[in-house]
Amino acid sequence: MSGFSAEVFQNEFLPAGAETVDAVVTVRSSVEVVAAAPAEQLEMLVIDTSGSMLEERGAKMHNARLATQAAIDSLRDGVYFAVVGGAGSAYMIYPERDLAVADQTTRGQAKTAVARAQASGGTAIGSWLEAAAYLASLRPDAIGHAILLTDGKNQHETDRQLDAAIRKCVGVFQCDARGLGADWEVDELRRIASALLGTVDIIPRPEDMAAEFTLLTQQAMGKQIGSVGLRLWTPKGSTVEFVKQVAPTLEDITAKAAAVNPLTDDYPLGAWGGDEERDYHLRIRIPTGNVGEERLGARVMLVVDGQDQPAALVRAIWTDDERLSTRINREVAHYTGQAELAAAIADGLAARDAGDGATATVRLGRAVQIAHEAGNEETVKLLQKVVEVDDPATGTVRLRRQVEKTDEMALDVRSTRTVRVKKG
């Protein structure tokens, strides 16, 4: 299908004896991908209705109802949809069974049903996901998407049960997971979103839910291509060390590879809209060559709704010219730094929670330094709520004595957001 392209950024020159080649691949879609008829879409709103949603004098549940109604209003006519309630088990809020088709009548009925939803019971997120997987199976050709909201931990299931439920959803629908307040587990929702090619974020206050749900639904309505993959062919003797999405967020997709043949793997990139751009960092290990020898490191192709098309090449040229071999490609350097930033934040927060103030100060200081150098202003602001910044250029910081739990969680969950490298 036309409208997709890929461009490789790399320093193809390697010193004698080098065996790894790095490249950043920018994948772009354009408005040309818009089909003559809109793609079939399915939207599922999976809402926590456990007893904890009655906290804050009912503000959580009240605003969850308003947010869900706002999302319903954002549905385009003809979209299949359902609203699922989640407590100790999943149940249908609307329709009573299976799926509805969005129009003026069904949107009104759905909002009325949501207004009657009550909160009680425990939290078993795996059962919620299994319900969504069943609903998605009713329209297997649709672009399936879910918004999952919880304010708590998965207390009434084991990790094994949750992981089994997640596996049932992989490749069936994408899921954006949102945690309300400060009593949920970042790693738990990150595990869900990562496996299901979605995003994870915190909604600090109940009154913020409606805007977030509206934005997520509108973004889902913009998806026009349901299945895009990055196909990598590597020569015999070469191996793919990793494939990572590095913009707009960091996500290691290496383990998601599906073998096409002994030399070719497909990496799922999920659904795309008509005007998107994402970056991926590849590292390929290849048999070393002699000085002056040139070798193909990888052939990059795109697979769009099952149709593959040539895209770009990753090359390796061995040289004894240090001016060439030591030059660091700016795209590779930028995203290597962004990955280091996320690691520094994770290390710093872990050390802080363990009471290791010295390590936390060093690692969070390094995070401030990297974010400052990259122009990642959003991350700098998040870091400033956890540390006092004396000098961002050198990463000189002091740990704050009092930190809001939601601020610490926001830094954690948003640590994988990146800023794009400026092209040219």
C-alpha positions, 0 to 999 in steps of 0.5 A: 500500500502506498503512503508508507516509507522508511529511511535509515540513519546510520554511520555505515563505516566500522573500524577493523574487527567491528561486528555490530552495526547500529541504525535508526529507521524512521517509518512514516505514514502519510494521508495517502494511506486513507482508504476509499472506505473507512476501516472497520473499528472496534472501541472497548471501554474497560472501566474499574467499578471496584469498591475503591472507586467509591473513595474521595466521596464518590468522586472517582466513580462519578468522574469515571462515568463522565469520562466514559460518556465523553469517550462514547460521544467521541465515537464515530458513527459505524464504529463497533463498541462496548463498555465493560465494567471491571471488579472481581470479574468483568461484566457488560455495562453496554450493550447487555451482550456482545457489541453495539454499533455507534449512532445517535441512538446507541450512544444515548443508550450507552451513556444512560447505562453508564450513568447507572453503573455502580461500584463494588467488589474487588479487582481482577484485571485479567478477567477484564482483559479476557472479556475484551478479548472475547468481544474483539474476537466477534469482529476479527477484521476490525482495528481493535482498541481498548481503554483500560482504567483502574485505580488499584492493584490486581489484588484478586488474581495471581500474576500467572493469571494476569499474564495468561489473560494478557497472552490471550489479547496479544495480536487481538487488540491494542490497549492504552492503560491508565491508572487513577490516583496513586494506589495502582502498580506502574509495572502492572499496567506497563506490562499490559500496555507493552504487550498490547502495543499501547501506552500507559500513563497516570491520571492524577485527579478524578476530574482529569479523566474526561479529557484523557478519555476524549483524547484517547478515543479521538486518537483511536478513531484516527487509526486507519491501518490495522496492521503494520510490521517492520520486516528485517532480513539479515544475511546468513551468519548475522543476528538481530541484537535488538529492535527498539521503538525509540520515538515517540516512546521507548519500547523494546520489541525484540521479543515480539519477533515472528519468524517468516523464514530462517533469515527474516523476522517481522516485528509488529508496529500496531495500528497507524493513522494517516499522518504518523512518524515513529523511530526504531533503533536496530542493532545487527551483529554481523561477521567482521569484514576486511578493511575496504569490504562492504556488506549488507547488514540488513534489508528493511521492509514494511508489511502493511495489512499483509502486503510487504514493500521494500523500504531501506538498507542497513550497510557496513563498510570496514575502514582504517580511517578513524575519522570515518569509523569514530563518527557517531551518527546523530540519530543513533547518539540521540536515542542512545541518550534517551534510553540512558535517560529512562534507565537513570530515572528507573535506577534513581527511583529504585534507589530512592525507594530503597533508602539509598540517597547517594545512588538516587542523587547520582542517577537522578542527577544524570537524568537531569543532565541528559534531559537538559542536553536533549531539550526534553523539557517535560522530563526536566519538569517531572524530575524537578518535582523529585529533586532540587536542581542546582545545575542542570548542565552538570546534573547537580541535584539534591533529593527533595524531602517531601515528594507527592506519590503521584509526582513520583509515579508520573516520573516513573510512568513517563520516563520512556517518553522521548523527544524526536531528534531534529532531522537535518 
